[in-house]
């Protein structure tokens, strides 16, 4: 069963201007260590940061809460499998909210055009007890 869906579109230039204006502070405040390492290793980091920013916004929409309701930017991050497939890593208050909603699996997709990045997030609750390998990140159980 689908618990939440979110989508967001971000202009590459908007992220580039924020990165230039706030230097490293923008990236450190918004992105996880893994996201910063991934994006910084790319020829045009700002387009990869834009896609990950869109994923964070899409996640906020999917869980139905915003930053003013206790979530933080780094409660959700994007990592890539060796195949390149993106997955969400959800921690802190983001993870707590997902558990409240009954989310068991998450899905994220990222894409770029010439000047924009887009991301969509789907949060799912599996009704059966089986986990279908390869179909989205499983939310881990942790205290």
C-alpha positions, 0 to 999 in steps of 0.5 A: 500500500502506498503511504506517501508520494512526493515530487520536487523540481530544482533549478541547477542554477539556484543550487549553484548560487547557494553553494557560491554564496554560502561556500561549504556551509550550505552543503554541510547543513543540508547534505549527509557526508555520503552525499557530499562525497558523491557530489564533490567527486563529480565534474559539475557537483551542483547538478548532483546536489540539486537532484539530492535536494529535490529528493529531500523535498520530495521526502518531506512531501511524502511524509507530510511534514516539513522542517518546522515540524521537527524534521531536519535536512539530513534526516534523509539522504541519497546513496547509490548502489554499485549499479548506480540505483539511488536509495534513500537513507532515512534516519532520526526524526525522518525514520521516526515519522516513517515508523509512525506511518507504517512505512516499510520500504522507500523508493527514490528516482532522480533525473536531470534536464539541461537546467533542472533536477527532479526527484520523486519519492514513494513510501510503501507499507508492505502488507505481506511479510515477504520482502521482495529483494531489489524493490526499494530500500527497506527501512531498518529497525533500530532504537 
